[in-house]
């Protein structure tokens, strides 16, 4: 299973970005899809995830109300809509497919700066 993340970039505080994760795993209800991020000199943290069956979602407290995760099974794409971005959101963002084993995609860099 391969995952391709994209959509990162430079944005000003208060701005928005939408990350995409393309993978055949998104089309399968057997996989939950998660977004993680890792800032310089910090541990990787789980930002959000969406289940494979009922599309239930999880958000880290730091992003609740600002980020929205979704998946389009037909398009084999999961999304992370990020609004009201803060400098603290600056990190490399990774998508991951979770089943009995996990698969990681490469990262996409998000930089929030004026």
N, C-alpha and C positions, 0 to 999 in steps of 0.2 A: 504494500500500500504506500503510495506516495502522496505527499501533500505539498501544495504550492501556495505560499502566502504572499500577498502583495497589498499595496495600498498605502504603505507608510510614506512619510515625507516630513517636511518642515511646515509647521503651522504656528500661528500666533496664539497666545493664551486666549481662551474663549472660543477658539475655532473648532472645526469638526473635521474628522477623517472617517472613512469607511474602509476597514480592512476586509480582504477577501481570502478565503482558503478553498482552493479547488482540489477535490480529491474524490475518487470513486467511493471512499468510505462515507462521504456525506450522503450518498444515495442509499446507503444501507441503514436500516433501523437497528442493526447490530452494533453500530458505533455511536458513542457519544462524541461530540466535538468540543474541544476546550481551547481557550486562548490563555496563554501564559505570557508573562513579560519578565524581562530581566534588565534592570538598570545597572549602570557601572558600579562595581564594588558591592552589589547587593545580590541576595539569593533570588532565584527564579520563583515567581509567585503566580498562582492561578488567578486569573482575572474573571473569567466567566466560562460557563459550559452549558451545553444544551444536550438533552438526552436523545437517544435514538428512537425511542418509542413514542412517548407522549409529548415530546418537545418541552419537557419541564426545564427550567433554567436556574442557574446559580450565578450570583454576582458577588464579588468581593465588596466589603463595606466601602472601600475607598472609591468604587466606581458606580455604586448603586445610584440610580436616578440620572446618570449621565451616559452610560454605555448600554447598548442593546445588542444581544446576540440573536441570530436567526439562522435558519438553514433553508435552502431551496434544494430539495432532493433531486428534482428533475434536472436542475442546472449543475448538480454535484458541487455546489458552492455553499459555504458557510460564511457569514458576515459578522463583523463586529463594528457596529455604528458607534462612534465615539464623539460625543458632544461636550461642550463646555470644557475643553481640554485645559489642563494645568501643566505647568513646568514639571510637576511631580509625576506626570504621566509619561515623561520621556523615558524610553526604553526600547530594547529590541523585543518585538512581539512575535510569538510563535503559536502556531496552531498544532493541535495534537488530536489524533483519533484514538479513542479508548474502546477496547473490547477486552477479550481475555489477555491480549497483549496491547501494547501502545505503539503508535507510530508518530514520529515527530516530523514536522516540516521545517524548512529553513526559516530564518527570521526575516522580519521586515522592520526597518528602523523608523520609529516615531520620535520626532524631536519637536518639543513645544517650547518656543522661545520667541521673544520679541526682538 
